Structure formats: C-alpha cells, structure tokens
C-alpha cells in the first residue's frame, strides 16, 4: 500500500478561504476510495478552526522546528476522519491569529510550517512514499524534503501561479537552515520564491487543468516562472479538479426551497422563491443570470461592469453575490440601484445563499481573465445551470460551447478578453433560451455533465505509480 502525505495550508471542513480547501477536503478521500492508498494530510492549526473539530483533536507529540537561529516549538495534534489521518501543527506565534493569510510575515510563517511538515514525516514510524504539496505555502516543504530526504518522492501542485511566496534574499540565511549551495534552487530574480523552490525540487509538477498547464508555460500566464516551467515541461501535467458531487447535490441540498434532479419546473420554483426573497418581479420564465465570486480583476468583472447597462435593457434578471475590490462592490451596487427590478447585488458571502442562487439561475457568468481550474462552473452544472465562460484554463477544459447544428456542448464561451464578446455571448444565450427546440438539447447535455473526483483520482494514481518506478 502506498502512503501519500498531503501538505496544504487549508482544507474543508476545518478551514477554508478558497478552492484549495475544497480540493484538499475531497481529493484524499477520493484517492483512498478509488485506490486504497493510505493518505495523511498535514495542516496548520489556525485559531479560527471550529471548536466542534478542535474538540476532537488528539495530542500527537511536540516538535522543535529550526527557523534560522531560533528553534520554534510546536504541538502536534491528530484527527482521523473518514479514513484519512489529519495532522495539525499548532504554534500560537504563527497561527494563533484571525484569518489564514494576509500578514507581513506570511513567508516566515509558511517556511516554519514547511519545515514542520518534513520534521513530522521524518518522525513517522514508517517512512511515507510520496509527499504531495500544494501551492506556495508548502513549496518549501518540497525543497526541504528533497534536501533532507532525497529518497522521498515529491509532487507539487500549482493551484494559482499568481501567488508565489516572495521574500527578500536575506530570508535564505535568516530562515532556511540549509547550506549556501541550495540558494540557487530557491532564488528567483534576486529574491527567495517559495513556488520556484518547489518547481525546482519536485519530482513531478501538476496543475489543476490541462489547459492551464500549457498556459503557464507562456509569458502572459506564467507570472515570470514560464522559463523554469518550460525546462521542467516533461514533468508537468494538468489534471482537472473535481467537486464533491454528494455535497453539491440539488436533490439533497437542505438549503434549497425545492429539491430537484433535472426538473426545470422545480428549478423554476426555486427561481420564484429567490425572486420573492430578493424583491424581484416574480416570473419563472424571465432568464436569470448569476455570478458568485470574489470581486477581483482575475474573475473578469471589468468586462461585466462595462456591458451591464446594455444587457439590462433586455428582459432579464441579474443576481451577483460576493465581496472584494471596493470599486467593483460600488459599481455593482450602483447598477442594482439603477435597475432595482432587474438586478440585485449581495455584498456578502453565504454558502446557503450561494447554493440558492445556483439552484435558481438559468445562466452562470464566469468571464475570467485567467482561471487555473475553476469550481463555480462545475457547481453550476451540478445545479443544472448553464455556464457562460471565457475560454481559459479549466474553463476551456470543462465547458464545451454549444453548437446548435450538432447539438453538442454544455454551455457558452468566448475567446478574447473583450467586453463586447461577453455581451454577444450573453445575448446569444438569450436567443437560445427563447427557442425551446434549441434549448432542449443544451439542457440535456448539462444534465449529463459530471465532474466528480473519480476520474481525476485515477489520473493522480497513475502519476503516483509512474513516480515510484523512477
């Protein structure tokens, strides 16, 4: 039996700030069920962890973690849940704070955590076979493991290359506790770069969709790391994320007004309920467009705000849920005030409200500038809501544009990062919506779309087996 240790900075249901937590919460379980591998997951113990889970933790020892000239103590805790062993690293100085990220010393915090990961692995009774680390926060774990445990195979997954864990070059001497010969493997453009260190030292590199794996080898998407990724091209592969289809199941979701499987009549009941809740005109036949996201440039909101005035001249409704950049919040609040019978902007995030919107909407908007994989379009398909996306990264790999001639496709897409291409695509979706004979085959394709972790887990398993033969 292969023993794989996952290292990550967040994981549902313990702590979540984004899609990374969903992946770490679901992929280990899928691997265990599909392959029988032994899976352990190492996480920081954040102050915000829910007491319901904190109370289940079992003490599992202590650690002395070297961080430069200091030795930082840490308590180790263990929790076994659904066959997965979770280890939590507790250190009040680094993790006893509100929120997981956003501190001036995030680099030092996750160098500490990365070194703790390797200390935990070295202390295990039986040495694991593979370390699988995720995003920059655990990038140095791959580097430390390669230096200190060269026989341990390692995989590094890039979830978003835009965030790399930069530190001044002095951090090498202040934090790393490795010889100067290892400086080149961690340095990039005069600074220490945690993601670069992982890409340099890992045996295999994955990212979260095949298209994104190709995109990040180009200067436009590579965020400065494209030369290194091209050097490691033979070891780089993309595997599309899945979602927990048992959790995102409109037939069993307790947040919905009416549960449904594929029934459009019941989906319209959810729409009418949401319209009442949001004080929109109640009409199940008005096409509803939704967006649920952080309000950041990456998500394509510049495009959306430029065409809302034109699009809201149509007989449509638009519902937006999220928070983020102040300018976007104000812009979407402005449009909601200008068109109170057609648009609602909810400046918050609520998981229950998000699911109610997925269930009510006819179309889901995701015009991203770049998107490594994206989970929202997968969730929208689970809730039988038609995605409208830009053809980038995982959006290209999961949403096939509808062809009214052949009847193929499960959504709508546009190629260029251009506001009026988005507007044209949204108007085209309106046309299809108004033509039942064209809408029917599209909805049938949406109903058949499945993105569980089952297929992705098989691809990861194949990669692990190949890695262990090297």
N, C-alpha and C positions, 0 to 999 in steps of 0.2 A: 504494500500500500504506500502510495506517495504521500508525503506530508508537505503541505504548502503553507507557508506563513504569509498572510497579507499584512501589510503595514499601510495605514492611512490616517488622515487627520480627522475624519468624521465618518459616521456610519449610522444609518437608521436601525433601530428606533432610538438610539442613545443620544445622538446629537446630529443635527442637520442644518446646513446653510445652503446647500445646493444639490445638484445632481450627483456629485461624487458620493454623497451619503447613500443615495438610493442604490448605486452600483455596489458599494461595499456591503450594503444590507442584503442584497439579493444574489450577487454572483457566487459568493462562497457557498450559500445554501444550494444553488443550482448545481454547482460542481460536486458537492457531496452527494446529492440525489442522483445525478447522472453518472458519476464515475466512481463513487465510493472512496474518493481521496479523503484523507484526514486534513481538515482545514483549521488553522488558528488565525485569529485576527488580533493585531496589536494596535491600540488606540490611546490617545491621551485621555486622562480623566479630567474633563472640564468641570468647572464649578456649576455650570448650567445643567448638568445631567440630571434628569428627573429622579426624584427620590424613590420612585417605585422601582427603578432599576438599581440605583445606588444601594438600596437596602438589601439587594440580592448578591452583592459582591462578596467574594470570599478572599481573605488575605492570602497572598501567594509569595510573600517574601519581600526583601528590600534590595535596592540596587545602589551602588556608588558609581555615578556616571561622570567620567572625566570631561570637563569643559574648559579647555585651556589649562591654566594653572590651578583651577578650582576642581573640587570633587563635589558634585551635586547629588544629594541623596534623593531617593525616590522610593515610594511604596508601590508594590505591585499587587494588583487585585485580579481575580479571575471570576468569570461567569460563563457557565455552559448553557447555551440556549439553542434549541432545535438541532442539536448535534454538533454545533460549532463552538469551539473554545475561544472566548474573548479575553484578552489581557488588557488591563488598563493601567497606564503609567500615571501615578499621582505625584505631583510636585506643586506645592502651593505657590511658590515664587513664579513659576512659568504658566501654570494653568488655572490657578485659583482666581480667575478674572472673569468679568462679564463678556461673553462672546468668545468665539474661537480665534478670530483673526483681527487684524487692523491695528496692531500695536507696533511701536517703533522698533522693538526688539524681536519681531517675529522670526527673523533669520536665526538669532541665537536660540529662541525657544524650540525651533524645529531641528536645529543641529543637535541640541540636547536630546530631543525625542528620537531622532535618527540613531544617535549613538546608543540610547537606551534600548532600541529595537535589537541592535546587534548584541548588546550585553544579555538581553533576555534569551536570544537564540543560542548564544554560547553556553548559557546556563541550563538549557533543556537537557533532560536525561538522554533523549535520543535526538541526534542532530537532524533537523529538517532537510528536505531535499531541495526546496526552492524557496527563495524569498521573492515575493511579488509586491513591489512598492508602487504607490500611486501619487502622482503629481509632485510638485516641487517640495512640499512639506516633508516628504520621505525620500527625496532624491539622495540626500547624503547617507541614508541607510544603505543604499546600493553601493555607494563609494566605499563606505567603511567596511561593509561585508566583503567586497572584492579585495580590499587591502588586508583585512584581518582574517578572513576565512575564504581563501581563494578557491577552495573546493566546493563551496556553496554556489549553486546556480542562481541566477537572478534575472528577474523580469521587471521592467519599468514601464508603466502605462502613463501616457500623456493624455490627460483629460482636457486641458486647455493650455496651450503653449504660450498664451499671452502672459501668464503669471509664472515667473521663473525662480523667484527667491534670490534676488541680487543682494550682495553685501560688499563692502569695501574689501580690498585685498588684504588689509590687516586682519580680517576675520580668520584667515587661514592660520595665522600664528596665534591669535587670541583664543580660538575655539576648537580647532580640529584635532590636535594631539596626534598628528601623523608627520612623517618625515618630509623634508622640503622637496624630495624627489616627486612627491604626489601633487605639488602645487599646479603643474600644467594640466592635470586631469580635472581640476576644479575651477581654474581661472578661465575667464572669457571676457575679452575686450577690457582688460585691466581690472576686472572685479571678480569676486567669487560668485559663481552662479550654480545654485543647487540643482537645477534641471540639467544644465550642461554636465555636471558631475555625474548624474545618473545616466545620461545618454552615453557618456564616455565609458563608464564602468560596467553597464548592464550587459548580460549575455544576449538578451532579446529585448526589443523595444516594441511596444504596441501602442496603438491609439484607438479611439473609440468609433471609428468608421473607416472603411477602405478609402473613400474619397478624401477624408481629412489626412490620412497617411500620405497620400500623394500631394495634397495641397501644401502641407508644412515643409515639403522639400523645395518649395518655391519662395523667393524673397517676399512676395506680398503677404503670405500667410505664415512664414516661418519665424517671424519675430526675431530675426538675427541668428537663429540656430540652424537655418537651412543648410549651410555648408557642412556642418557636422552630421546632420541627418542624411545628407547625400552620401557622405563617407560610410555611414552605417546602414545604407539602404537595404542591403541583403538581409539585415537582421530586424528590419522594421516591417510591421504588418498592421492592418486595421481590422478590428472586429467590432461590428455594430453592437451597441448596448441593447439589452432587452429591458422589459419592465416586469414588475410583479403582477401578472395578469389575474391572480387571485385577489389581490388588493384592489386593483383598478378594474372592478367588475361591476358594470351598471345594474346587473341583476341582483347583486348582493350589497351594494353600497348603501349604508344606512343614512347617508346624508341626502339622498335624493327624495324628491316628492313622490315619484312613482318609479319603481324598479322596472327595468326593461332589458330585453336581449337585443333584438333588432327591430322591434316595432316602432315605426315612425309615428303612429298615433300616440303611443305612450311617451315618446320623446317630445312630441308637441305639448303633452300635458305638463311636462317639466318646463317647457318654454313658457307656457302660460303662467305657471306658478312663479317663475322667476320674474316675468313681466309685472305681475302683481306686487311682488316683493320690492321691485326697483321703481315702481310707479311709471312704468312704460305702458303705452297702449297695448291692451291685451288682445293679441291676434296670433294664433298659431301658424298662420300662413306667411307672416312677414319674415323674410330671411334675417336671421340674427348672426352677426359676425362677432367673434370674441378674440381677445388677446389676454393672456395671463403670463406675466413675466416681470423680471427686474427691468426698470426703465433705464437702460444703458444703451450706448451707441451700437454696441455689438448686435443688439436684437433688432436693428433696423427701424427704430422708431422715428428717425429723421424722415424716412420715406413715408411712413404712415401719417405723420402730422402735416406733411405737405399736400396730401391729397384728400384729407378728411372733409374739407369744405366742399370739394367737388362731389365726393362719393355720398355725402349725406344729403345731397339733393335727390337721391334715389329713395324709393320706398323700402328702407332698411332700418335695422337697429344695430347699434354697436355697443358692446359692453367690454370695458377694459378694467382689469384687476392687477394691481401691483404698486410697488414703490420704487424709488430710485433717484435719478438725477432730478434736481429741483425744477430745471427748465422743462423737462418732459411732464412732470407732475402738473405744473402750472398750465402747460399747453393743453393737455388732455382735459383738465378741469375746465378750461376756457371753452373747449368745444362742447363739453357736456352742458355747460350753462347756455351756450348759444343755441343748441339743438336739444332741449330738455325732453322732447317726445321721441327722440331718435338715438340718443347716446347717454350712457351712464359711465362715469369714471369712479372706481372704488380705490381710493388711495390707502390700501392696506394689503396685507396678505393673510388669507384664511384658507386653510386646506379644505374645510367644508364648503365654503363659498366657491372655491376653485372647481370643485367637483360638480357643484350645482350648475356652474356656468358651462363646463364641458358637456353636461347632460342636456342643457337647454339649447345650446348654439347649433346652428346649421353648418357654420364655417369657422375654422380656427386660423388666425393670422400669425404667421411666423416669418417675416421678411428679413431674416438675419443677414448681417454683413458677413459674418462667418459663424459656423456652428459645428463644433467638433463631432457631436452626435445629435444632441437634442433629445429630450424626453417628452416634451409637451406635445409634439406631433404624434408620438406613439400613443400617448394617453388619449389624445383627441380621437384617434382611430379606434381605440378601445371603447370609447363612448359614442361611436358611430357619427362622429363629427368630421366633416371634410376639411383636411388641412390645405392651406394656401401658403406656399413656402418659396423662398429663393433657393435656387439650385446651388447649394454649397454644402460641403462636408456631409454629415449624416443625413441632412435633409434630402440631398440628392439620392442617397442610398435607400431611403425608406419611403419616399413619396414619388410615385410614378405619375407623371402628368396624364390627365385624362385625354383619351383620343376618341372623339365621338364617332369616328368612322369604324375603328376596330372594336370599340367598347372596352379597351384596356385602360388601366390607370386607376389610382385610388385617391387622387387629389389634383390640385392645380399648382403650377410652378412657373417661375420666370427666371431668366438667366442673369441679366445685368442688374447691378445695384443702382436702380433708377426708379424714382418715384412714380413716373407715369407707366412704367412696365408693371408695377404693382397695381396701379389703378386699372389698367387694361385687363389684368388678370382677374381682379375683383369684379369688374363689370362682366367679363366672360362667365364667371361663376354664376352671376345673376341670370344671365341668359340661359345657362344650363338648368338652373333652378326652376325657371319658368316653363321649361319644356319637359314634361313628365317622361316622355319616351326617351329622352337623353339622360335624364337624371337617374332613372331606374338602374341601368347597368353600372353607373358610377357607384350608387349606393350598395349594389350587390358586391362590388369589389371592395368597398370599405368594410362591409360586414365580414369579408373573408380575411382581412388583414390581421395578422397575428405577429407580435414581436415579443414572445416570451424569451426567457433566458436559456431555454432548452437548446436551441441551435447554437447560440453563442458559446455556451458551456462546452459543447463538443469541439468547437474550434480552439478554445483555450486548452482543452485537454490534449488535442493533437499537438499544439505548440509545446506544452509541458513534456510530452513524451519525446518529441524531437530534441528538446533541450537536454534531456537526461541521457541521450545517446551521444552527445558531443564529447 
